[in-house]
Amino acid sequence: MESLVNFFDNIPTEFRAGILIGGVVVFWVVEGTLPLFTFQYKKVRHAGLNLFFTLTTAIIGFGLAGVLLAASDMVANNQFGLLYIVELPLWGQLIVGVLLLDFIGAYLVHYTEHKVKWMWKFHLVHHSDTTVDVTTGLRHHPGETIFRIGFTILAVIIVGAPMWLIMVYQSLSVLFAHITHANIRMPKSVDRVLSWLFVTPLMHKVHHHYTQPLTDTNFGNIFSIWDRIFGTFAQVEDTKELIYGIDTHMNPKENDDMVNLLKIPFQPYRVPENEQVQNLVPKK
């Protein structure tokens, strides 16, 4: 266990880059042999658009890395945070720490993005992809990246996470982003069993359905237990019946144009179709 801590405490840049780039390459190949959907699209161009947002995420992440490191050093040096309430062995810190970082730094911010309109306008850039594949997991508006990192820093302070734990969590987070967005066909029985604990490809595809109420389900990143605990878990019998995208931005001129995608958060809010219907129903 100590060797794991030492490795992630001094994690090589090559290892982190390998997870990011290697994961995309591996699942890119798998998508070609075991696709869930057969998309009629220019895959290389689609990847180029999404990888642009990966670059902006990397730049912002690098710029805020010092803040994250300072927060981690502060809580670790002062033994501040939930991890220090009860003395835990390293394996206990690993399990509890990753669970809590995933809840605050992923599930909670994701749920909030769907409920707060101005945050949603940033997040819908991710949802606007109508051909979800492994590169979609990297498609986040620069503005969304900032408040996602902000929630991660908040999680580090609340949890009291040392740097090695943050690196374990972030490595798993990137890996799951690849796995859950990849356009791969997984046996339903296997997916259903794994989804009792982890976010799986078929489970997350439900979240990318183009309209409510499914759009507002399955917010988890690594662990599915948060969706099950808070009642936001959903599954469908036939995932191939799903339609990707978001109902307010189904026009390719809007969801497949880099300039417009950058502008979306600053455009007027558009009411989703199901929300319009709900607003027309007389309240008792």
Secondary structure, DSSP 8 states (H G I E B T S, - for coil): -HHHHHHHHT--HHHHHIIIIIHHHHHHHHHHHSBSS---S-HHHHHHHHHHHHHHHHHHHHHTHHHHHHHHHHHHHTT-SGGGTS---HHHHHHHHHHHHHIIIIIIHHHHHHHSHHHHHHHHHHHT-SS--GGGGG---HHHHHHHHHHHHHHHHHHT--HHHHHHHHHHHHHHHHHHHS-B---HHHHHHHTTTB--HHHHHHHTBSSTTGGGS---SSBSHHHHHTT-----S-GGG--BS-TT---HHHHS-HHHHHHGGGS-----HHHHHHHHS---
